Amino acid sequence: MDFPREHWVQVASTNPLERVNREIKRRADVIGIFPNADAIVRLVGALMLETNDEWTVARRYMSLETLARVTDNPTVRLPAVAT
């Protein structure tokens, strides 16, 4: 899959991943000791959902139009945007 030139900087950067990892560490440090592995999975899962929602709505990392150009499925339709 080839990304359009305008995506190269975002694709090459690991900043979003590093940000998520820092946030997991920060929240884990606040908790201190986890009672079991499921508690860790819940924390990380909740953070992943929160991060996904934030990037989907507020911080559009890559536009839907340019992502549609690189998808393997040509029938992908862009979601309707409420105005």
C-alpha contacts under 8 A as a table, 3 or more apart, distances in Angstrom:
res1	aa1	res2	aa2	distance
1	M	70	V	6.49
1	M	71	T	7.76
1	M	72	D	7.72
2	D	70	V	6.57
3	F	7	H	6.12
3	F	8	W	6.81
3	F	70	V	6.10
4	P	7	H	5.58
4	P	8	W	6.98
4	P	66	T	7.23
4	P	70	V	7.62
5	R	8	W	5.37
6	E	9	V	7.17
7	H	10	Q	5.37
7	H	11	V	6.06
7	H	62	M	6.98
8	W	11	V	5.16
8	W	12	A	5.98
9	V	12	A	5.32
9	V	13	S	6.17
10	Q	13	S	5.28
10	Q	61	Y	7.56
10	Q	62	M	7.97
11	V	14	T	7.81
13	S	16	P	7.60
14	T	17	L	5.38
14	T	18	E	6.14
15	N	18	E	5.03
15	N	19	R	6.05
16	P	19	R	5.06
16	P	20	V	6.36
17	L	20	V	5.19
17	L	21	N	6.25
18	E	21	N	5.05
18	E	22	R	6.15
19	R	22	R	5.16
19	R	23	E	6.24
20	V	23	E	5.09
20	V	24	I	6.23
20	V	51	T	7.69
21	N	24	I	5.13
21	N	25	K	6.27
22	R	25	K	5.11
22	R	26	R	6.08
23	E	26	R	5.00
23	E	27	R	6.16
24	I	27	R	5.31
24	I	28	A	6.01
24	I	43	L	7.99
24	I	44	V	6.61
24	I	47	L	7.30
25	K	28	A	5.06
25	K	29	D	6.04
26	R	29	D	5.23
26	R	30	V	6.53
27	R	30	V	5.17
27	R	31	I	6.56
28	A	31	I	5.18
28	A	32	G	6.11
29	D	32	G	5.04
31	I	34	F	7.09
34	F	37	A	7.33
34	F	39	A	6.25
34	F	40	I	6.67
35	P	39	A	6.68
36	N	39	A	5.59
36	N	40	I	7.12
37	A	40	I	5.24
37	A	41	V	6.41
38	D	41	V	5.02
38	D	42	R	6.15
39	A	42	R	5.10
39	A	43	L	6.26
40	I	43	L	5.13
40	I	44	V	6.19
41	V	44	V	5.24
41	V	45	G	5.80
42	R	45	G	5.02
42	R	46	A	5.95
43	L	46	A	5.24
43	L	47	L	6.23
44	V	47	L	5.04
44	V	48	M	6.12
45	G	48	M	5.04
45	G	49	L	6.25
46	A	49	L	5.16
46	A	50	E	6.15
47	L	50	E	5.00
47	L	51	T	6.02
48	M	51	T	5.07
48	M	52	N	6.03
49	L	52	N	5.09
49	L	53	D	6.17
50	E	53	D	5.21
50	E	54	E	6.18
51	T	54	E	5.06
51	T	55	W	6.16
52	N	55	W	5.27
52	N	56	T	5.91
53	D	56	T	5.10
53	D	57	V	6.10
54	E	57	V	5.51
54	E	58	A	5.41
54	E	59	R	6.46
55	W	58	A	5.61
55	W	59	R	4.56
55	W	60	R	5.59
55	W	61	Y	6.75
56	T	59	R	6.57
56	T	60	R	5.88
57	V	60	R	6.57
60	R	63	S	6.36
62	M	66	T	7.05
62	M	67	L	6.80
63	S	66	T	5.50
63	S	67	L	6.28
64	L	67	L	5.02
64	L	68	A	6.01
64	L	78	L	6.76
65	E	68	A	5.20
65	E	69	R	6.73
65	E	78	L	7.54
66	T	69	R	5.21
66	T	70	V	6.98
67	L	70	V	5.38
67	L	71	T	6.43
68	A	71	T	5.38
68	A	74	P	7.86
68	A	76	V	6.90
68	A	77	R	7.81
68	A	78	L	7.50
71	T	74	P	6.80
71	T	76	V	7.71
73	N	76	V	5.83
